[in-house]
Amino acid sequence: MKRNVLVLGSTGSIGRSTLEVIRMHRSRFNVVGLSANANIELLMKQAKEFNVDMIAVSSPKGTVDKHEGIITGQNAQVELIRHTKPDIVLNGISGSAGFLPSLETVRMGITLAIANKESMVIGGRFIKEEAAKNDVQIIPVDSEHSAIFQCLRGEASNSVKRLILTASGGPFRDIPKEKLGGVTPEMALRHPTWSMGKRITIDSATMMNKGLEIIEASWLFDMDVKDIDVWIHPQSIIHSMVEFEDTSIKAQMGFPDMKIPISYALGWPFRLPTDLPSLEVSNVPAIEFFPPDPDRFPALGLARQAAAKPQLACIMNAADEVAVDAFLRRRIHFDQIIEIVEASMEGLYNEEIHSPEDIVMLDKKTREYTRKLIK
Ligand SMILES: NC(=O)c1ccc[n+]([C@@H]2O[C@H](COP(=O)([O-])OP(=O)(O)OC[C@H]3O[C@@H](n4cnc5c(N)ncnc54)[C@H](OP(=O)(O)O)[C@@H]3O)[C@@H](O)[C@H]2O)c1
């Protein structure tokens, strides 16, 4: 039986890798819908190749020749899920725009393969509640969380002692802290081991990405953030680890290629072959681990604070999205990104969240607040 797959954010890095995986396994998957924010040209091309009847584009550039099968507007992604009723949604949207689509997926009882970490960071509580209510499986796509998911397979949940997220440390792991202010967008976009979208690449350089992943892991695996460690592992071969009660540690290894966790999520509970060569362990360079420097990477400490209060996680994420965008437009320096995030968290500290609607409102309010701060 073919599985009907909906790929949200199909024009992005995760989306394109997902379609590469599906291209290799056409007999297993049927693509029922694709979506983008603005890139209608690539979206149409993908729709033609995969014979897709329904596409969604949230903010199309220019006029779209509207006809049956094209959904536009801010609610387009959610409407696409309702229309196509797939067996699995792979959410590869970047940023908080992925939250409502993730929530709708689990509300509809559909398996959620989640690359959009922001969904769990800002609305983990609501997504988990709906998933439990509707008995929905959430399968992580983020490589670290996929690694943990794989390590936990077959283990009793009460035997887990600690999660260990690995981090490449980004391109600025070794340059003196005083020089971070001079980092340009071009330098920050050159990630040493992974090829990804712009926001996550900049977030990897500030380590905000790892901060978001700590919160994502705490929701996905019901762990207290104090039991989630981060180790810098520059080779990006071990994607994360789990320590159990008896002190045994299980790790998942592989090439730093998102096709592996994407295949795992799409094929789960089975593994699908990929087109990658075998990883020859004897050729792997020395595997190293270092503790992250909290002074150089303040984003990790901020994220641990944010994990204690859902509203802070929402503010941290939205402020970071705005600050990263401002850095890419050369309006702020690299070392101001986290300063601005922290200032937004302080300024909006007393906001509260009681519903998914509150998250959407707070996300919007934070963006406005952060833009003013930057001005
Ligand atoms: N890339 C990776 O290797 C990787 C690894 C682990 C986790 N992730 C996570 O996966 C997610 C996607 O990352 P990415 O690197 O693939 O990002 P990306 O290359 O920037 O792609 C983002 C995708 O989302 C769409 N999009 C952006 N804003 C949207 C909006 N407001 N409404 C609807 N669609 C929107 C984009 O459409 P347009 O093309 O039209 O702009 C594009 O299809 C992020 O949450 C990231 O943290 C990525």
The ligand as a MOL file (V3000), in Angstrom:
LIG
                    3D

  0  0  0     0  0            999 V3000
M  V30 BEGIN CTAB
M  V30 COUNTS 48 52 0 0 0
M  V30 BEGIN ATOM
M  V30 1 N 17.8990 22.1540 6.6090 0
M  V30 2 C 18.2280 21.2330 7.4630 0
M  V30 3 O 19.1680 20.4630 7.2190 0
M  V30 4 C 17.4770 21.0630 8.7620 0
M  V30 5 C 17.9310 20.1180 9.7060 0
M  V30 6 C 17.1830 19.9350 10.8560 0
M  V30 7 C 16.0300 20.6740 11.0880 0
M  V30 8 N 15.6460 21.6080 10.1650 0 CHG=1
M  V30 9 C 14.4380 22.3920 10.4280 0
M  V30 10 O 13.5530 22.2370 9.3280 0
M  V30 11 C 12.8240 23.4470 9.0920 0
M  V30 12 C 13.0750 23.9000 7.6580 0
M  V30 13 O 14.4430 24.2460 7.5110 0
M  V30 14 P 15.1110 24.4600 6.0900 0
M  V30 15 O 16.5630 24.5340 6.3480 0
M  V30 16 O 14.5960 23.4500 5.1190 0 CHG=-1
M  V30 17 O 14.5570 25.9120 5.7330 0
M  V30 18 P 14.5130 26.6290 4.2970 0
M  V30 19 O 15.4960 25.9940 3.3730 0
M  V30 20 O 14.6050 28.0630 4.5620 0
M  V30 21 O 13.0390 26.2690 3.7570 0
M  V30 22 C 11.9050 26.7110 4.4150 0
M  V30 23 C 10.6480 26.2360 3.7140 0
M  V30 24 O 9.5140 26.7480 4.4250 0
M  V30 25 C 8.7630 27.6170 3.5690 0
M  V30 26 N 8.2880 28.7290 4.3820 0
M  V30 27 C 9.0370 29.7040 4.9710 0
M  V30 28 N 8.2280 30.5730 5.6250 0
M  V30 29 C 6.9680 30.1350 5.4480 0
M  V30 30 C 5.6910 30.6350 5.8370 0
M  V30 31 N 5.5680 31.7670 6.5440 0
M  V30 32 N 4.6020 29.9310 5.4670 0
M  V30 33 C 4.7100 28.8050 4.7390 0
M  V30 34 N 5.8870 28.2950 4.3200 0
M  V30 35 C 6.9940 28.9560 4.6730 0
M  V30 36 C 9.7340 28.0640 2.4840 0
M  V30 37 O 9.0500 28.4990 1.3000 0
M  V30 38 P 9.7910 29.4470 0.2090 0
M  V30 39 O 10.8010 28.5720 -0.4790 0
M  V30 40 O 8.6960 29.8910 -0.6860 0
M  V30 41 O 10.4340 30.5570 0.9870 0
M  V30 42 C 10.5130 26.7610 2.2800 0
M  V30 43 O 9.7510 25.8540 1.5290 0
M  V30 44 C 13.3230 24.4330 10.1590 0
M  V30 45 O 12.4600 24.3820 11.2580 0
M  V30 46 C 14.6840 23.8880 10.5460 0
M  V30 47 O 15.0580 24.2440 11.8560 0
M  V30 48 C 16.3280 21.8180 9.0240 0
M  V30 END ATOM
M  V30 BEGIN BOND
M  V30 1 1 1 2
M  V30 2 2 2 3
M  V30 3 1 2 4
M  V30 4 1 4 5
M  V30 5 2 4 48
M  V30 6 2 5 6
M  V30 7 1 6 7
M  V30 8 2 7 8
M  V30 9 1 8 9
M  V30 10 1 8 48
M  V30 11 1 9 10
M  V30 12 1 9 46
M  V30 13 1 10 11
M  V30 14 1 11 12
M  V30 15 1 11 44
M  V30 16 1 12 13
M  V30 17 1 13 14
M  V30 18 2 14 15
M  V30 19 1 14 16
M  V30 20 1 14 17
M  V30 21 1 17 18
M  V30 22 2 18 19
M  V30 23 1 18 20
M  V30 24 1 18 21
M  V30 25 1 21 22
M  V30 26 1 22 23
M  V30 27 1 23 24
M  V30 28 1 23 42
M  V30 29 1 24 25
M  V30 30 1 25 26
M  V30 31 1 25 36
M  V30 32 1 26 27
M  V30 33 1 26 35
M  V30 34 2 27 28
M  V30 35 1 28 29
M  V30 36 1 29 30
M  V30 37 2 29 35
M  V30 38 1 30 31
M  V30 39 2 30 32
M  V30 40 1 32 33
M  V30 41 2 33 34
M  V30 42 1 34 35
M  V30 43 1 36 37
M  V30 44 1 36 42
M  V30 45 1 37 38
M  V30 46 2 38 39
M  V30 47 1 38 40
M  V30 48 1 38 41
M  V30 49 1 42 43
M  V30 50 1 44 45
M  V30 51 1 44 46
M  V30 52 1 46 47
M  V30 END BOND
M  V30 END CTAB
M  END
